[in-house]
Amino acid sequence: MCTLSKAACSGFGDTAKTHAKIFDLCRRGRLDEALQVLTSISFNAHLCSFFLQFCVDSKAEAQGRYLHDHLARNGFPSDVHLNTKFIVFYSRVGDVNSARRVFDEMPHRSIVSWTALISGYTQNGYPRRALEIFPRMRQLGFKCNDFTYGSILRACTVLLYVKSGEVIHGCALKDGFCGSLFVQSALIDLYSKCGRSEKARILFETMLVRDVVCWNVVIGGYAAQGLDDEAFGMFREMLSHGMLPDHFTFMGILKACGGVEDLAKVHQIHGIVTKLGLCFQSSVSGSLIGAYGKCRSLSNARLLYDIMPEKDLVSSTTMITSYAQSGKQSKEALEFFGKINQYAVVMDEIIMCSMLNVCADLVFLSLGQQIHALALKKQPFCDTAMGNALIDMYAKSGNIEDASRVFYEMENQNVISWTSLITGYGKHGYGEEAISLFNKMLNNGLKPNDVTFLSLLFACSHAGMIAKGWEYFHLMMNEYKISPRAEHYSCIVDLLGRGGLLEEAYNLVCDINMRPDASVWGALLGACRIYSNKSLGEIAARHLFDLEALDTVNYVMLSNIYASSGLWDDALNLRKIMRERGMMKEPGHSFISSAKYQMPLHLDKV
């Protein structure tokens, strides 16, 4: 028998109706109205958490922040579950500082609170912070659950910290969580992406239960390591086990298709994707376009893009990147960029970096400067990738001062940043500046790579610094244990040749521990052209005729050597051979930036 009064029952009924109204408004996406109702009633932690989950799912940042401010202004009591939900919310909208502030102000925390913060840091690109708080959590006596281990292992994977991952693997084993699918998938992902493919495969084979996530992790890990045959083998095995692939599966296997540039396999995967109805799923369509682009089938990539009912950011970015990476369709990239710009597609950093590479290749400074302005509006300080692209663009456009300015305004420079500016200095004849920058790079504790030394040798060659060039060549081999490639030998031959040391250059070519390629013999022939050295020029030219039988440049250079030596009959005979073989020197040309490419960018669409 009910002992509540009529008034109490009536109040209870009103509360239930209010709750139902809030639930209904949330489910219909009318969050502003739901928020009005929620803030007009007495505090209910469960109801606030329910509303906040809708904000998380729909990334409704304004409504979630308003609720947080409302609760803080009115001094409502702290609730562990609700505060944890706020950590999840702020992490979801990318505000990890607010998430950390909520965490720090919590009088009491649960393992779920710690896990939410670790996951938030990892998902928003701060994996080191996640690794910093993990030991503190354990020191305070909190016992991890499987989601905690999965999240911290993701941080190790992002950083490729395999040793830290192995330590955490041991902790998970000790706590009895290595049987969790979530932890097992995270471990397989870690080991496969850190180059421990055998260990990842052993873990996978010992799993008693496998879901589609586990298969995706193995396939994606093989693809990330360039083990494309293994990725295809796992994909076939997955299908044979009756597993239905999802969009993550196809993202991994299409990356493998692009890695081996196997157009036939891309067509096959495209067919499977179409049958499963995933063709226009954003990530899958972007992966298909990218795979076609890697296979140099830009017509198929563009066809797929054009028939898409909605042109999203992922597919537009991939299309631009495919054009930019082709190296031969830069003008098409410009036209495509102009088209999506007219549609006011929101530009992200990847599109802008790709277009800066196109601008660099075409020496199209005006558009590059517009993109730079767009990037600054989006983010006042360039991130590393954007900064590197800008340095390259300005340097190739002859604007070395702006290239230097971008470099010194960057918050974080990596080895690519330093190398790009060294390259710029070298190409414009600033040999001393290139060497000075290299020394600063070493003083900052960065380790140069083979491309850094190639740029440095190029700078020494064009500045006539023969002794310095030799010094850095030996430093590269002896101190940094970097084996020279043909490009390095080509630079050294060019360095010696420009200095008139043709015999030394020829002896070096004869002594290198690889078969000299066309770039090496071409450098020697170019030097022989400068100094009219007929005997060495003929030797270099004969090797080039074998390596590049149809390249007219080599015949013309040898003909010029004959002519400059007064051997007119030999020069005429060589020209006659070219005519008999139907060889015509390709005329020079340049790309003129026409008015149709002077496009005003939508600076408000960032």
Number of C-alpha atoms within 10 A of each C-alpha: 3 5 7 10 9 9 9 11 13 12 12 13 12 12 14 12 12 16 17 12 16 23 17 14 17 21 13 10 13 12 23 14 13 22 20 12 15 20 15 8 11 9 14 13 17 12 15 19 18 16 23 28 20 19 22 19 10 13 17 18 17 10 18 24 16 13 19 15 12 13 16 12 9 9 9 13 10 15 16 18 15 19 22 24 23 26 26 23 28 23 25 21 18 18 16 22 13 15 25 16 11 18 21 11 11 15 9 12 17 14 17 18 23 21 26 24 27 27 25 28 26 25 19 14 15 17 23 16 15 25 18 11 15 20 10 11 15 12 10 8 9 15 12 20 17 19 19 24 26 24 25 26 31 25 27 26 24 18 17 16 15 20 11 17 23 16 11 19 20 13 15 22 12 10 13 12 20 21 14 18 19 18 24 24 26 27 29 26 26 28 25 26 23 22 16 16 21 11 14 24 15 11 16 20 11 9 15 8 11 15 11 14 17 20 23 26 24 27 30 28 27 28 26 19 17 15 17 24 14 17 27 20 11 19 22 11 13 18 11 10 9 8 14 12 18 15 18 18 21 25 22 25 26 29 25 28 27 24 18 16 18 17 18 11 18 22 16 11 17 19 13 15 21 12 10 13 10 17 20 20 13 17 18 24 26 25 23 30 32 28 31 26 27 24 22 19 17 20 12 16 25 17 11 19 22 11 10 15 8 11 16 16 17 18 25 21 22 24 26 26 24 27 27 26 18 16 13 11 14 21 18 14 24 21 13 17 22 18 13 16 17 13 11 15 17 16 22 16 18 16 22 23 25 22 26 30 25 27 29 22 17 19 21 22 19 15 21 24 16 17 22 20 15 22 23 12 13 17 12 10 16 21 15 17 16 20 26 27 26 30 29 24 31 26 26 23 20 17 16 21 13 15 25 18 11 21 22 12 12 16 11 14 18 13 15 18 22 22 27 23 27 28 27 27 27 25 21 16 17 18 24 15 15 26 20 11 18 21 11 13 18 11 10 9 8 14 12 18 14 19 16 21 23 25 23 27 33 28 29 27 26 19 19 19 19 20 12 15 23 16 12 18 21 15 14 20 13 11 9 13 11 16 11 19 12 17 18 22 24 25 25 27 30 30 30 26 27 24 16 15 16 23 13 13 25 19 11 15 21 12 11 12 9 11 11 20 17 20 18 24 26 23 23 29 30 22 25 24 22 15 19 20 18 18 10 18 24 17 14 23 22 17 16 23 15 10 14 15 12 16 15 15 15 22 23 16 20 27 23 19 27 23 16 17 15 12 14 15 12 15 21 14 12 18 17 13 12 17 11 9 9 10 15 13 12 9 5 5 6 6 9 9 15 7 7 9 15 13 16 11 17 15 16 10 13 15
